[in-house]
Amino acid sequence: MKIGFIGLGNMAKAMIGGMIAKKMVTGEDVIGSAKTEATILAMRERYGIETTLDNGRVAMDSDVLFLAVKPQFFGEVLPGIKEFIKKDALIVSIAAGKSIADIEAILGKDKKIVRCMPNTPALVGEGCTGACRNDNVTDGEMAKCMELIQSFGIAQEVPERLIDAVSGVSGCSPAYVFMFLEALADGAVEAGMPRKQAYTFAAQAVMGSAKLMLETGKHPGELKDMVTSPAGTTIEGVRVLEEKGFRGAVIAAVKASVEKNKNM
């Protein structure tokens, strides 16, 4: 089975790296295209994959074809590969805001299409991806697709109506988490901690907290209550966050991201 990537940016790198690291494919099983010689040379040297500047060649050779180009380039790239796509190829799009119907309108309603929304923690094997499919994709084909995208993190199938929510809660949220981490570190620096050490403490605390919730299965409110002792330091901080509208601001940010994704 040949895996193809049209576009070799950061997300494609994460996906290819994950698949190879999990030994789901070898470099020889992957072909990818990009706009520049520098990009394809770097990917060929790093992962041992076959590379080309010709998108049509990738489409022609691929049994599973990942569309890893920015959504604004779909109108330029997809018409150029339509005639080269194999009849039974599985087409997997990672573009935000481009629905299955949008892709079918360009490539045809007979195509097997999966739409997925990964996030940047895939770069370290901790991605979170939601995926949906059109009616042409069989259960077996979807299972194979999920196996591939689970190589760089967790992945779950969702109905397409929830893909915008996936983008808001996991696709965009790493940026919000990084802002939170930076603010936590700033607070520690103000209290006298060296900057580098502050980032380490803040990042480990956030990572450990997320792991605690996932592994215990406990509600985040219950875990919060475990930390907030009566008249203690944590509840004082919680009070300030509530006063400043912390939760409301986060909800509004996710909502804004979802609406933007719907209107792209």
C-alpha positions as CSV (number, residue, x, y, z in Angstrom):
1,M,0.0,0.0,0.0
2,K,1.4,3.4,-1.0
3,I,0.7,6.4,1.2
4,G,0.8,9.8,-0.5
5,F,1.0,13.3,0.8
6,I,0.3,16.4,-1.2
7,G,1.9,19.0,0.9
8,L,4.8,18.4,3.3
9,G,4.4,21.0,6.0
10,N,4.6,20.5,9.8
11,M,1.4,18.4,10.1
12,A,2.4,16.1,7.2
13,K,5.9,15.7,8.9
14,A,4.2,14.7,12.1
15,M,1.9,12.2,10.4
16,I,4.7,10.6,8.3
17,G,7.0,10.5,11.3
18,G,4.4,8.8,13.5
19,M,3.5,6.2,10.8
20,I,7.2,5.4,10.3
21,A,8.0,5.4,14.1
22,K,5.1,3.0,14.8
23,K,6.4,0.8,11.9
24,M,3.0,1.0,10.1
25,V,4.9,2.0,7.0
26,T,8.5,2.4,5.8
27,G,9.9,5.3,4.0
28,E,9.6,3.4,0.8
29,D,5.9,3.1,1.3
30,V,5.4,6.9,1.3
31,I,5.5,9.5,-1.5
32,G,5.1,13.2,-1.0
33,S,5.1,16.4,-3.0
34,A,5.8,20.0,-2.1
35,K,6.4,23.3,-3.8
36,T,10.1,23.7,-3.2
37,E,13.2,21.5,-3.8
38,A,14.4,22.4,-0.3
39,T,11.3,20.9,1.3
40,I,11.3,17.6,-0.6
41,L,15.1,17.2,-0.1
42,A,14.7,17.7,3.7
43,M,11.9,15.1,3.9
44,R,13.7,12.6,1.7
45,E,16.8,12.9,3.9
46,R,14.9,12.7,7.2
47,Y,12.5,9.9,6.5
48,G,13.7,8.2,3.4
49,I,10.5,8.8,1.5
50,E,10.0,9.2,-2.2
51,T,9.5,12.9,-3.1
52,T,8.6,14.9,-6.1
53,L,7.4,18.4,-7.2
54,D,4.7,16.8,-9.2
55,N,1.3,16.5,-7.4
56,G,-0.1,14.4,-10.2
57,R,2.5,11.7,-9.7
58,V,1.7,11.5,-6.0
59,A,-2.0,11.1,-6.8
60,M,-1.3,8.5,-9.5
61,D,0.8,6.3,-7.2
62,S,-1.2,6.6,-3.9
63,D,-3.7,4.1,-2.4
64,V,-4.2,6.4,0.5
65,L,-3.8,10.1,-0.5
66,F,-3.5,12.8,2.2
67,L,-4.4,16.3,1.2
68,A,-2.1,18.3,3.5
69,V,-2.3,21.7,1.7
70,K,-3.8,24.8,3.2
71,P,-7.5,25.2,2.5
72,Q,-6.9,28.4,0.5
73,F,-5.0,26.3,-2.1
74,F,-7.6,23.6,-2.6
75,G,-9.1,25.4,-5.6
76,E,-5.7,25.5,-7.2
77,V,-4.4,22.0,-6.3
78,L,-7.4,19.6,-6.4
79,P,-8.5,20.2,-10.0
80,G,-4.9,19.5,-11.1
81,I,-4.9,16.0,-9.5
82,K,-8.4,14.9,-10.2
83,E,-7.6,12.9,-13.3
84,F,-4.7,11.1,-11.7
85,I,-6.4,9.8,-8.6
86,K,-6.8,6.0,-8.5
87,K,-10.4,4.7,-8.8
88,D,-10.4,3.1,-5.3
89,A,-8.0,5.5,-3.6
90,L,-8.9,6.7,-0.1
91,I,-8.6,10.5,0.0
92,V,-7.9,12.0,3.4
93,S,-8.2,15.8,3.9
94,I,-6.8,17.6,6.9
95,A,-7.9,21.1,5.7
96,A,-9.9,23.2,8.1
97,G,-13.2,24.5,6.9
98,K,-13.4,22.3,3.8
99,S,-16.3,20.0,4.0
100,I,-16.7,16.6,2.4
101,A,-19.2,18.2,0.0
102,D,-16.6,20.9,-0.9
103,I,-14.1,18.1,-1.8
104,E,-16.7,16.1,-3.7
105,A,-17.6,19.2,-5.7
106,I,-14.1,19.3,-7.1
107,L,-13.0,15.6,-7.2
108,G,-16.4,13.9,-7.8
109,K,-19.1,12.3,-5.6
110,D,-17.7,8.8,-6.5
111,K,-14.5,9.4,-4.5
112,K,-13.8,7.8,-1.1
113,I,-13.3,10.8,1.2
114,V,-12.3,11.1,4.8
115,R,-12.1,14.5,6.5
116,C,-10.0,14.7,9.6
117,M,-8.8,17.4,12.0
118,P,-5.5,16.7,13.7
119,N,-3.6,19.1,15.9
120,T,0.0,20.2,16.4
121,P,0.9,17.9,19.4
122,A,1.0,15.2,16.7
123,L,4.5,16.5,16.2
124,V,5.5,14.7,19.5
125,G,3.1,11.8,19.1
126,E,0.4,13.2,21.3
127,G,-2.1,14.4,18.7
128,C,-5.8,14.4,19.0
129,T,-7.8,13.8,15.7
130,G,-11.4,13.7,14.8
131,A,-12.4,12.1,11.5
132,C,-15.5,11.6,9.4
133,R,-16.2,9.9,6.1
134,N,-18.6,10.0,3.1
135,D,-20.8,7.0,2.2
136,N,-18.3,5.6,-0.2
137,V,-15.8,4.7,2.5
138,T,-16.3,1.1,3.9
139,D,-15.9,0.2,7.5
140,G,-12.7,-1.7,6.7
141,E,-11.3,1.3,4.8
142,M,-12.2,3.6,7.7
143,A,-10.6,1.2,10.2
144,K,-7.3,1.3,8.2
145,C,-7.5,5.1,8.0
146,M,-8.0,5.4,11.8
147,E,-5.1,3.0,12.3
148,L,-2.8,5.3,10.3
149,I,-3.9,8.5,12.1
150,Q,-3.7,6.9,15.5
151,S,0.0,6.4,14.9
152,F,0.6,10.0,16.0
153,G,-1.9,10.3,18.9
154,I,-5.5,9.4,19.7
155,A,-8.2,9.5,17.0
156,Q,-11.9,9.1,17.1
157,E,-14.6,9.0,14.4
158,V,-17.2,11.6,14.7
159,P,-20.1,12.8,12.5
160,E,-19.2,15.6,10.2
161,R,-21.5,18.0,12.0
162,L,-19.0,17.8,15.0
163,I,-15.8,18.5,13.0
164,D,-16.0,22.2,13.6
165,A,-16.3,21.5,17.3
166,V,-13.3,19.2,17.1
167,S,-11.4,22.1,15.5
168,G,-12.4,24.4,18.3
169,V,-11.7,22.1,21.2
170,S,-8.5,20.3,20.0
171,G,-7.4,21.8,16.8
172,C,-7.1,25.4,18.0
173,S,-6.7,24.9,21.7
174,P,-2.9,24.2,21.8
175,A,-2.5,27.9,21.2
176,Y,-4.7,28.7,24.2
177,V,-2.8,26.2,26.3
178,F,0.5,27.8,25.3
179,M,-0.9,31.2,26.3
180,F,-1.9,29.8,29.6
181,L,1.5,28.2,30.1
182,E,3.2,31.5,29.3
183,A,1.0,33.3,31.8
184,L,1.6,30.7,34.5
185,A,5.4,31.1,33.9
186,D,5.1,34.9,34.0
187,G,3.4,34.6,37.4
188,A,6.2,32.4,38.7
189,V,8.8,34.8,37.3
190,E,7.1,37.6,39.2
191,A,7.5,35.5,42.3
192,G,11.2,35.2,41.7
193,M,11.6,31.9,39.7
194,P,14.1,31.9,36.8
195,R,12.2,31.9,33.4
196,K,13.5,28.6,32.1
197,Q,12.6,26.8,35.4
198,A,9.2,28.5,35.4
199,Y,8.3,27.1,31.9
200,T,9.4,23.6,33.0
201,F,7.2,23.7,36.2
202,A,4.2,25.1,34.3
203,A,4.4,22.7,31.4
204,Q,4.8,19.6,33.6
205,A,1.9,20.7,35.8
206,V,-0.4,21.1,32.8
207,M,0.8,17.8,31.2
208,G,0.4,15.9,34.5
209,S,-3.0,17.4,35.1
210,A,-4.3,16.3,31.7
211,K,-2.9,12.8,32.2
212,L,-4.5,12.6,35.6
213,M,-7.9,13.3,34.1
214,L,-7.5,11.0,31.2
215,E,-6.2,8.1,33.2
216,T,-8.5,8.3,36.2
217,G,-11.6,9.2,34.2
218,K,-12.7,11.6,36.9
219,H,-14.6,14.8,36.1
220,P,-12.3,17.8,35.9
221,G,-14.5,19.5,38.6
222,E,-13.8,16.6,41.0
223,L,-10.1,16.8,40.3
224,K,-10.2,20.6,40.9
225,D,-11.9,20.0,44.2
226,M,-9.2,17.6,45.3
227,V,-6.7,20.5,45.0
228,T,-8.7,23.3,46.6
229,S,-8.4,22.9,50.4
230,P,-10.6,25.0,52.6
231,A,-9.2,28.5,53.1
232,G,-6.1,27.4,51.1
233,T,-3.9,28.9,48.4
234,T,-5.6,27.2,45.4
235,I,-9.1,28.3,46.2
236,E,-7.8,31.9,46.4
237,G,-6.4,31.6,42.9
238,V,-9.6,30.0,41.7
239,R,-11.6,32.9,43.1
240,V,-9.5,35.4,41.1
241,L,-9.9,33.4,37.9
242,E,-13.6,33.3,38.3
243,E,-13.7,37.1,39.0
244,K,-11.7,37.7,35.8
245,G,-14.1,35.5,33.7
246,F,-11.6,32.8,33.0
247,R,-14.1,30.0,32.1
248,G,-16.3,32.4,30.1
249,A,-13.3,33.6,28.1
250,V,-12.3,30.1,27.2
251,I,-15.8,29.1,26.2
252,A,-16.1,32.2,24.0
253,A,-12.7,31.5,22.4
254,V,-13.8,28.0,21.5
255,K,-17.1,29.3,20.1
256,A,-15.3,31.9,18.0
257,S,-13.0,29.3,16.6
258,V,-15.9,27.0,15.7
259,E,-17.8,29.8,14.0
260,K,-14.7,30.8,12.0
261,N,-14.2,27.2,10.9
262,K,-17.8,27.0,9.7
263,N,-17.4,30.2,7.6
264,M,-14.1,29.5,6.0
